[in-house]
Amino acid sequence: MSDIKKELFGLAAEVHRRLTSRLEGMTDEEYFWEPGPDCWNLRPDADGTMRGDWGLVFDEDPPITTIAWRMAHIFDCLTGERCATLLGLEPEPPIDGLPRTADAARETLERAYAIWRGYLEKVDEKALWEKLGSIAGPYAEDTRLAFVLHIIDEYIHHGAEVALMRDLYRAGQPQEPFVLACLLADRAQVDALRAANPHVVDETIAAQPDLMLRASATGRWDAVPLLVELGFSVNGTKGRGPLHHAAAQGRVDLVRQLIDLGADVDALDAHYKATPLQWAEYFNRTETADYLRSGTPAAR
């Protein structure tokens, strides 16, 4: 495989991995969620066929689109007939119908990406440098390589829109009052909620064992000492723990405290397979890295 195609494959694969990871756990309610009035969505017509709201928007402000609508647009970007014809290839059969559920949407995304990847595999590198020609209308002078990059760009920015919609949906969901009080280090509210429910700490630890990791990962450093007092674990359940983030932030005070409480200095995060020391080194936290290397009894 040529270098240019390796670069294109690598970029496309990373874009696909990033979006699919962001779609994990998406529910049907979230998939069709309309964040405001007059949204474009996918809706069943009279015979039950799912169809997307549509119109040709020019100077008018476009409607807000749902995750379902936006994903349908991504499927079209990746599998539209032009993806083949503009590369000088025969089109694959179109994907039949629009997904009715979040699970089906994730499956359809895999099929759509496989079709696009297949086109990219088939196109000859030399052909990538050829102009699109009259078939591309106003883009006749653009190269096929420019078109490939355009499709990848479509996947990037529409995927980012879907990810943002997930963030907005999550932000609008009710937050557990005790969890929120802990993250905000609101000791008065924590005490009041504990007085109202003596079991709230144990219940929260059971439901959210990684709450201290969440606090450290989001920079809520005032919450960490409070969570320590309440008995939350100083280690993560999947390798990465609060110690990784304290080390990356250069918080030697918290690094010492976490290690004294039993934080695992040899824990590896799942993504980079790196220890807290390696996180400190990567972020140039010299003092923290020196401490983690020091071989103190607690850090051995």
C-alpha positions, -999 to +999 in steps of 0.1 A: +000+000+000+013+035-009+022+060+017-007+083+007-033+056+010-018+045+044-023+081+056-059+082+043-067+048+059-051+058+092-071+091+094-104+075+084-099+046+109-092+071+137-123+091+129-144+060+129-129+047+161-135+080+178-171+083+169-180+046+176-165+049+211-186+080+217-218+062+207-214+034+233-244+033+256-266+055+235-303+048+241-333+051+218-346+081+237-313+099+233-310+088+196-343+106+188-340+134+214-352+168+201-333+195+221-356+223+209-387+230+188-389+225+150-361+199+149-353+178+119-356+141+129-362+107+115-400+098+115-421+069+102-443+078+072-478+064+065-464+029+056-440+028+085-409+036+065-384+058+084-377+091+066-357+122+074-371+157+076-356+176+047-355+209+029-330+230+009-317+257+033-300+287+018-301+320+037-326+308+063-313+295+097-313+256+094-333+237+120-315+219+148-310+182+139-313+152+161-286+125+166-308+102+144-309+127+116-272+135+118-262+099+117-285+093+087-266+121+070-233+104+079-245+072+063-253+091+031-219+108+031-201+075+034-222+054+010-238+079-015-234+068-052-210+097-058-185+081-034-180+054-060-186+073-093-163+102-085-135+077-078-142+058-110-157+028-093-189+009-094-213+017-066-222-009-039-259-016-033-273+011-011-281+005+026-317-005+029-338+018+051-330+041+080-324+028+115-353+027+140-332+022+171-299+033+185-285-002+183-295-004+146-278+029+140-245+017+154-248-014+132-256+007+101-226+029+108-203-001+107-218-012+074-215+024+060-179+027+070-171-007+055-185+005+022-165+037+023-133+018+033-139-006+004-140+023-021-108+037-006-092+002-009-102-002-046-092+032-059-057+033-074-032+058-060-024+073-093-061+078-099-063+099-067-043+127-085-067+128-114-092+156-117-128+148-111-140+161-145-174+172-157-192+146-137-184+167-106-200+199-119-185+230-103-158+208-087-145+195-120-110+208-114-107+192-080-088+160-077-101+126-065-078+130-035-095+162-026-129+144-027-116+117-004-104+143+021-138+160+017-156+128+027-133+123+057-139+159+067-177+153+065-173+123+088-151+143+112-174+174+116-207+155+116-193+130+140-183+159+163-219+172+161-232+138+172-208+137+201-218+172+212-254+162+211-246+133+234-228+157+258-258+181+258-283+153+264-262+140+293-259+175+308-296+178+309-302+146+328-309+148+366-278+147+387-277+128+420-277+155+447-251+137+468-228+131+439-231+167+428-224+179+464-193+157+465-180+169+432-185+205+442-169+198+476-199+212+493-194+198+528-225+215+542-247+198+516-229+165+520-235+166+558-271+175+553-277+147+528-259+122+551-281+133+580-312+127+558-300+093+546-273+076+568-267+050+540-261+075+512-223+072+513-224+034+510-251+035+483-230+060+463-198+040+466-216+009+454-232+028+425-202+050+415-170+033+427-149+055+404-163+089+417-129+100+429-115+092+395-142+112+379-134+141+402-097+141+395-102+135+357-124+167+356-100+188+377-123+189+407-093+188+431-112+202+461-134+171+459-106+146+462-098+151+500-136+150+508-140+118+488-110+103+506-127+111+540-159+095+528-141+063+519-142+063+481-115+041+465-082+058+456-078+033+427-098+031+395-117-001+386-102-002+351-065+005+357-064+043+354-069+059+388-069+094+405-031+090+409-026+093+371-044+126+370-028+140+401+006+131+386-003+147+353-014+179+370+017+181+392-002+178+424+026+164+446+005+169+477-023+147+464+002+122+450+017+118+484-018+115+500-031+090+475+000+068+478-002+069+516-038+056+512-028+027+490-030+041+454-013+017+430+018+033+416+021+006+390-014+008+376-016+011+338-043+031+321-062+012+295-055+035+265-018+043+267-007+015+290+012+040+311+018+044+349+013+075+369+050+082+367+049+080+329+019+105+329+040+129+351+069+125+327+048+131+296+034+163+311+068+175+323+058+175+359+094+172+371+088+174+409+060+149+408+080+125+386+110+128+409+089+120+439+074+089+421+109+078+412+122+084+447+116+049+460+100+061+492+086+032+512+051+042+504+058+044+467+076+011+464 
